[in-house]
Amino acid sequence: MFKEYYLYSCVLRFYVYFCCDNEGGKIMMKQKRVLVGMSGGIDSSAVCLMLQEQGYEVVGVTMRVWDLPCHFSTPEQEWPHFINEAKSLAHRLGIEHYVADERADFRNIVVRNFIDEYLSGRTPNPCVMCNPTFKFRMLVEWADRLGCDYIATGHYVSVHKENGSYYIRCGLDAGKDQSYFLWRLSQETLARCIFPLGGMHKNDVRAYLDRKGFELKAKEGESMEVCFIDKDYREFLREQVPDIDEKIGKGKFVDEIGRTIGMHEGFPYYTVGQRKGLGVALGKPAYVLRLNAEKNTVVLGDAEQLNVEGMLVSQAQFVGEDDMNSGELSVRIRYRSRPIGCTIQKVKNLFADATTEELLLVRFKEKASAVTPGQSAVFYIGDRMVGGAYICSQKGLQAYLQE
């Protein structure tokens, strides 16, 4: 009797997890389809292999967003190198692969914002803009079109569901952690995300590819951080806005009290904290403290003057309201910066009309240097990323701090 019951339960479980192939009558595993964003590089290639090993039906899509000369060996080459790499891997693994030509949308969404931010006197981080408004949006749309349950990328993070909400956790490899770039992803998107590399170090990923017979891929170099710029962003601005120097022109370097101390090439070519390439000799190291786009002035000062006790941020997005009040809250003010303990306070914008959104005043538990408008402030509790905001104009900061 026990043997019969045991056999029956095994068959029942087998039926639940497997289904019959109507054509051949074979029993086969019902796989979950996952769409992998394939860049042709090390990380996304490893993701494809790992997910296949885990039993997923892998589908690949490679986005063509911006062509650079380094992507081609000859004028006759049809596809950029990275697309050919992705196609080759997909063929070797026997998976579906698609190319999404999204160059027009990428220019209109990501590149346009990048240019506009610099022309407004801010220093953008294009990856923060790209991920929610372009890359992951496109992945979700393609996943829906191709009947995929999940989307996966080679980001060095992990996602966990806690108390009904999805949180991104930092990658195990601190040198590769990419949580900073993903703070704007929605809960709906995170619910479908798989990040297989979150618990790995980069060297482990290379070793994995090497073991799987992809020796050349394992030895490849890293890709550039800004995918549409192959040289200096200043050259890029001049290429995309040919009359930028005529429209903006040269401006004044000034000190903290407004005295002229030199001339500069135009405010878009400078960023807060910059020391090199200023083209002005003051007899001591000088740093960019602030930019004034309206007056085309760049304020210079000492390194000590970059240190501040707090900052103003806008367009905040938190997973949970309670996270803002945690005594363990910390913030990163740029990608490579270490987290600084902080507290958050909602304040009204004292320097704008009544329709302007609410600001957050972030008080640091130790001084921070070179707070840069346009960059992201990303908040953490331990290794859990809980939200983010954009660093906005710091006009009137001292008045807020003294309240």
Steps between C-alpha positions, in 0.01 A plus 500: 500500500781740596688421178189571292440831682865602460490419128174696459642810675815487289292484182282789622800721575650403165178604324490834680853596396501341156268496203447283192620591155183476289686402184730223621330407824832551679530615857699823513578769754284811484770767498472863599607734220744776592613783276867586544635839399807383305773760454742250351731548799624284785220552750192451283664200331552337840138577592374311193702191591400508866129535432511216247664280763227595746233372260370825353412536134731787409417757234750774414454855380778743413425869475667709235493848650802697380764416240862596568796462260658246737198273447601431139813363332405586143245731332328194355433341840123465543477461877707652782748261664293456815194391304704245307637373832149461640377328183792257514435410864128451439575267209746302710249463783209429267281781631271749329664836440361833386655837415305807610599805299411774746740770383234764443334457841835487676604830343168665585484373859847438641735710287263798488477501881878470530552808283220702663639435847845630410346804330310568823814497713451154646715186474283204393543128552357354177473144637260614773280657233535212253411209726136586587402710198671297231694178568272320745187645340609353168585166661153478657334588170702240310437241772125553468525479122697173513302336781781515758420483869819669620774734388866460594815711470864480603474764773691423819202527737228274636130555559303377801138522607464625857171584672320504166746732323796433271840634606829505315799387701858593424712255304741280696786649297521852646715614210230401250182576696255683271211568735567875472378500138173315567321710765229615258378150400135443586362223718326352195831475317693360797237228544612356164876549538764231542858607578712182504832679564405675824669238715819473294829679457612602152794258511258218579293589194810489282600165651148364437514593131845348471377169648209497257731522200477873434867575563526802269182655636626455855811706420321794338540850642235715667254708301494880530269656758326745263409292198454788257821692572835368380715801593425804714147620573602855400579382148169316497310816595671693220414224250134487603456877547724653230418859599548445875806725517323777310189480718676479836847639438776569746417600854658612824663303777404672824578448866249458783430873522464547124838643406623406152813283519520371143312394188357159406375326184131481601323355805393166337864393486544498879363304794497545876820371659705529181863603552685406180454667163381835636758699306546757774805555725426629850819393672317225688267210411154622399178299487161561339252581779191597301371571149263782407343424163307827484811717543744252340725522803701229675579549869845381610634443849707277729442129557375576851220712355357192327423338836138532612282374785195427287329534164164559333348231277183474291287242316551252783383140463503259795386139520339560840423821689638352821841452337550878496485513881744219571785582735723280282443699181803586286545668162734486203538829313677348199557152360839427653450688827470317829168521688473782756262480794216753469155613606221632275253781552224619266521876432322752280684664216554856627643624171231406249128542436236302687469236226860385542530156650598427857870462572687277739772635723765235557723559804828309499642344814843597367593756239476407134699650212397620155123460513413531128160610363373254241656197665295252701482464876432132567394384847580174678430313821796267522535337158131556417432785258185672623462801271655789319462858383666756276744746649353839411619858532655565839383862505409599856641181651642678805163656578343153506778354714464778758123456543 
